[in-house]
Amino acid sequence: LVDDRGALSGTPCGLSMGGTARAITAWAGPWPLDERWWDADDRARGNRFQVVDDTGLAWLLMLDGTSWWAEARYD
């Protein structure tokens, strides 16, 4: 998790895509996201991370509270 100051509660170490577990070998972030801050009903907040897994694929991940999802994959 990411606190209000942008500090992580732990180091990203793995991800699972399609039931396959992969180790994270490198990562960068977090980069805070605060879109549509002027509209309380449509506001989007979260933190983005770039990670590289043990197969060499790079991922753009989003953390929204306690939920993670992949926004993009780079090969």
C-alpha positions in Angstrom: 0.0 0.0 0.0 1.0 3.6 -0.4 0.5 6.2 2.4 -0.4 9.9 2.0 3.3 10.8 1.7 3.9 8.3 -1.2 5.8 5.7 1.0 5.2 2.0 0.2 4.4 -0.4 3.0 6.5 -3.1 1.3 8.6 -3.8 -1.8 6.7 -5.2 -4.9 7.9 -8.8 -5.3 5.5 -10.7 -7.5 2.4 -10.6 -9.7 0.0 -13.1 -11.1 -1.4 -12.8 -14.6 -3.8 -15.5 -15.9 -3.0 -17.8 -13.0 0.8 -17.7 -13.7 2.9 -16.3 -10.8 5.9 -14.1 -11.9 8.6 -12.6 -9.8 9.3 -8.8 -10.1 12.9 -8.2 -10.8 12.8 -4.4 -11.1 10.3 -1.7 -10.3 9.8 2.1 -10.2 7.2 4.3 -8.7 4.8 5.1 -7.2 3.5 7.9 -9.3 0.4 9.4 -7.8 -2.7 9.8 -10.0 -5.4 12.3 -9.1 -7.8 12.8 -12.1 -10.9 14.9 -12.1 -10.2 16.2 -8.6 -12.8 19.0 -9.1 -15.7 16.4 -9.4 -16.2 14.4 -6.2 -18.5 11.9 -8.0 -16.1 11.2 -10.9 -12.7 11.6 -9.1 -10.1 8.9 -9.8 -7.1 8.4 -7.4 -4.4 5.9 -7.3 -0.7 5.1 -7.8 1.0 3.8 -10.9 4.1 1.6 -10.9 6.3 0.2 -13.7 7.6 -3.3 -13.0 9.7 -5.9 -14.9 8.9 -9.5 -14.3 11.3 -12.5 -14.4 10.5 -13.2 -18.1 11.6 -9.7 -19.1 8.1 -8.3 -19.7 7.5 -4.8 -18.4 4.1 -3.8 -16.9 2.3 -0.6 -16.0 0.4 -1.4 -12.8 -2.2 0.7 -11.0 -2.9 0.5 -7.3 -6.3 1.9 -6.3 -6.6 1.6 -2.5 -6.0 -2.1 -2.0 -6.7 -3.3 -5.6 -4.1 -3.8 -8.2 -4.6 -4.1 -12.0 -2.4 -4.1 -15.1 -3.0 -1.1 -17.4 -0.4 -2.0 -20.0 2.2 -4.6 -20.9 5.4 -3.9 -22.8 7.6 -6.5 -24.4 
